[in-house]
Structures are given as structure tokens and as C-alpha cells.
């Protein structure tokens, strides 16, 4: 059974074999990451067609006799100030991934960090009463297996929001509540630092 060190102490936390001992499934992880990133897109982009652009109701010049090409509207897409042809319109980018596939992808991402020893446990109590960015930076620097310049994902429980104040201003460190952490967040992080409560929540979500 894998375990994770507790930063700032000598003890280790045993990791659930089901959630942190799965084989990496590249296809499911790729599909879940695509779905999560697609769901984050707003899809509010919008362009106007020639029928939606203001003006252009009058024919610019008569049909024949001018020597110029015929034109029926100054809002033609070929003209400056005209409409757009096949431009982007508001849409939703979301697509469905089955619940069992999402759980399997989450297990794969968590197991990858456990296997690489890039997962550690944070004791959030010292940061709840008196937030300290200096103390948080010192704690992360004391992590022996931390990659040289990798991004660190700090995962906290909902009632530990006060502790986020200590980590949110650190370079290459992002903070997320446990129920908002996705496969894309785990894959994009070089290391994961989770509080005990957040680790329990991640374990429940993955099982």
C-alpha cells in the first residue's frame, strides 16, 4: 500500500489502495481532460452576419452603366464594415463522460502522483488561525521530492478556506477546494499537496 509524507513532520499517511493504486489509463484521462477543459469554455463568442450589421439598406450605386462591379449592399462580407461569413456563434462545448469513466480517470491521475511520490499531506491547522505566506513557502521548499520548477496544486477542504490565504500568492502554486479538483488540474500539476480532510474527500470521489 502506498503512503504519502506529512510535510513538516516525520509521519506518513496510508493511501487507499483502490483510489491510489490503479493503473494509468491514458485514453480515459485524455477524454476527461478534454471534457473538463471544454466545459470551462464560455462559448459566448458571437459575430454578425450581413443581415445583422446595421445599415446597408440602400444600393450603393445603380446596377449598370458605372463600369464598376454590381453591388447590392455596403454590408457585403467582401466590404469593410460588412458582415462575417460563417463566423463563430454562441454555443456549448460540453460533452458527456460517463460517471464510471470519470472516476476511473480520477483514480488514474491520483495513482500517478502516488507512484511518482509527488503527493504529500498538509497539516492545515497552523494556517487556519494565523495565515502566513512565508511559512507556507518554507513548508513547500522542505518537500524533498518536489520537482525543480513544477507547479504545485494545494487541495483544501471547504472549511479550510482560511488556509488558502497562505498559499494563494506563491509562485506556481494554485489552491482549489477538494470538490472542485478535476483530472485536468491533477494532470497539470507536477505535485499535489492536500490536507487530510481534502485527501479523504478525493479518496471518496475516486472510489
Legacy VTK file of the C-alpha trace (Angstrom):
# vtk DataFile Version 3.0
C-alpha trace
ASCII
DATASET POLYDATA
POINTS 207 float
0.000 0.000 0.000
1.351 3.435 -0.960
1.755 6.241 1.525
2.265 9.989 1.465
4.549 12.037 3.733
3.207 14.743 6.013
5.179 17.920 5.355
6.706 19.362 8.465
6.626 16.009 10.277
8.063 12.507 10.181
4.813 10.571 9.933
3.218 9.175 6.791
-0.390 8.715 5.783
-1.530 5.445 4.253
-3.256 5.879 0.912
-6.302 3.908 -0.128
-5.270 1.133 -2.487
-8.400 1.458 -4.632
-8.062 5.201 -5.180
-4.263 5.474 -5.350
-3.200 2.097 -6.695
-4.895 1.979 -10.085
-3.125 1.532 -13.399
-2.855 4.645 -15.552
-5.474 4.705 -18.315
-4.270 7.239 -20.853
-7.426 7.146 -23.008
-9.817 7.850 -20.121
-7.589 10.590 -18.720
-7.373 12.260 -22.122
-11.136 12.135 -22.588
-11.809 13.529 -19.099
-9.301 16.353 -19.525
-10.879 17.306 -22.853
-14.348 17.287 -21.292
-13.285 19.413 -18.310
-11.454 21.980 -20.407
-14.355 22.141 -22.859
-16.829 22.703 -20.021
-14.772 25.679 -18.818
-15.167 27.479 -22.143
-17.816 30.199 -22.019
-18.862 29.856 -25.628
-20.140 33.452 -25.732
-18.249 34.394 -28.911
-20.545 35.957 -31.486
-20.236 37.583 -34.895
-22.794 39.367 -37.069
-23.887 38.205 -40.474
-24.665 40.670 -43.285
-28.294 40.665 -42.177
-27.398 41.709 -38.626
-24.973 44.550 -39.364
-26.564 47.989 -39.085
-27.069 49.887 -42.344
-26.530 48.756 -45.886
-30.172 49.013 -46.876
-29.621 51.248 -49.886
-27.988 50.023 -53.056
-24.541 51.730 -53.229
-24.870 52.578 -56.923
-27.079 51.671 -59.849
-26.801 48.246 -61.387
-25.457 49.226 -64.799
-23.548 51.976 -66.516
-20.959 52.877 -63.865
-18.223 50.491 -65.001
-17.939 49.120 -61.523
-18.928 45.696 -60.277
-22.548 45.414 -59.287
-23.228 45.791 -55.560
-26.450 45.437 -53.645
-25.327 46.345 -50.136
-22.407 48.021 -48.420
-22.631 45.333 -45.724
-21.469 42.632 -48.089
-18.858 40.409 -46.367
-16.328 41.483 -49.013
-16.632 45.114 -47.933
-15.011 46.815 -44.966
-17.637 47.070 -42.263
-19.619 44.230 -43.762
-20.892 41.083 -42.122
-18.969 37.913 -41.368
-19.347 34.666 -43.269
-19.548 31.514 -41.147
-18.241 33.352 -38.085
-18.406 31.878 -34.559
-21.780 31.902 -32.850
-22.696 31.245 -29.196
-22.551 27.529 -28.457
-21.862 24.996 -25.727
-18.691 22.951 -25.913
-19.620 20.441 -23.220
-19.871 16.749 -23.936
-20.700 13.881 -21.647
-18.284 11.486 -19.985
-19.815 8.601 -18.082
-19.608 8.632 -14.299
-17.580 5.417 -14.104
-15.151 6.765 -16.689
-14.715 9.994 -14.736
-13.979 8.058 -11.557
-11.513 5.810 -13.348
-9.727 8.837 -14.814
-9.561 10.448 -11.368
-8.091 7.244 -9.928
-5.505 7.205 -12.710
-4.414 10.780 -12.005
-4.228 10.246 -8.236
-2.371 6.948 -8.650
0.141 8.617 -10.956
1.064 11.148 -8.264
1.219 8.431 -5.630
3.514 6.351 -7.825
5.782 9.327 -8.558
5.869 10.312 -4.871
4.618 13.752 -5.874
1.749 13.634 -3.369
2.104 14.960 0.171
-0.196 15.732 3.085
-0.574 19.158 4.660
-1.439 19.871 8.274
-3.736 22.859 7.748
-4.297 23.698 11.425
-1.307 26.096 11.802
-2.594 28.149 8.856
-6.212 28.471 9.978
-5.706 30.896 12.876
-2.786 32.946 11.556
-2.181 32.749 7.782
1.484 33.054 6.826
2.740 33.067 3.259
6.331 32.862 4.480
5.573 29.737 6.477
3.740 28.206 3.521
6.692 28.852 1.201
9.084 27.339 3.708
6.878 24.268 4.037
6.795 23.668 0.281
10.548 24.181 -0.012
11.087 21.484 2.599
9.407 18.923 0.324
12.291 16.595 -0.641
10.663 15.002 -3.715
9.245 18.241 -5.168
10.166 18.748 -8.858
12.565 21.611 -9.540
10.192 24.110 -11.166
6.929 22.235 -11.240
3.510 23.670 -10.480
2.062 22.718 -7.093
-1.649 22.129 -6.546
-2.802 22.719 -2.967
-6.092 20.973 -2.201
-8.109 22.028 0.853
-11.492 21.229 2.328
-14.326 23.758 2.225
-13.933 24.700 5.898
-10.189 25.314 5.423
-10.583 28.339 3.190
-8.608 30.447 5.653
-5.528 28.328 4.968
-5.731 29.214 1.290
-4.633 32.760 2.154
-1.158 31.442 2.947
-0.635 29.662 -0.373
-2.551 31.642 -2.998
0.178 34.271 -3.603
3.047 31.814 -4.021
4.604 31.481 -7.457
3.497 28.406 -9.434
1.091 27.395 -6.671
-2.664 27.091 -7.172
-5.269 26.397 -4.489
-8.545 24.540 -5.039
-11.218 23.022 -2.810
-11.329 19.243 -2.907
-14.772 19.077 -4.518
-13.629 21.315 -7.412
-10.452 19.440 -8.295
-10.656 17.808 -11.701
-8.500 15.409 -13.647
-7.123 18.303 -15.696
-5.954 20.044 -12.502
-4.205 16.909 -11.258
-2.563 16.138 -14.584
-1.406 19.742 -14.992
0.263 19.813 -11.581
3.763 18.479 -11.001
2.929 17.868 -7.342
-0.186 17.762 -5.156
-0.311 18.942 -1.544
-3.581 18.030 0.162
-4.859 18.437 3.690
-6.050 15.307 5.497
-9.713 16.237 5.081
-9.207 17.072 1.398
-7.374 13.780 0.865
-10.317 11.902 2.354
-12.703 13.741 0.030
-10.580 12.950 -3.025
-10.476 9.313 -1.963
-14.268 9.168 -1.669
-14.712 10.798 -5.059
-12.366 8.315 -6.732
-13.828 5.141 -5.214
LINES 1 208
207 0 1 2 3 4 5 6 7 8 9 10 11 12 13 14 15 16 17 18 19 20 21 22 23 24 25 26 27 28 29 30 31 32 33 34 35 36 37 38 39 40 41 42 43 44 45 46 47 48 49 50 51 52 53 54 55 56 57 58 59 60 61 62 63 64 65 66 67 68 69 70 71 72 73 74 75 76 77 78 79 80 81 82 83 84 85 86 87 88 89 90 91 92 93 94 95 96 97 98 99 100 101 102 103 104 105 106 107 108 109 110 111 112 113 114 115 116 117 118 119 120 121 122 123 124 125 126 127 128 129 130 131 132 133 134 135 136 137 138 139 140 141 142 143 144 145 146 147 148 149 150 151 152 153 154 155 156 157 158 159 160 161 162 163 164 165 166 167 168 169 170 171 172 173 174 175 176 177 178 179 180 181 182 183 184 185 186 187 188 189 190 191 192 193 194 195 196 197 198 199 200 201 202 203 204 205 206
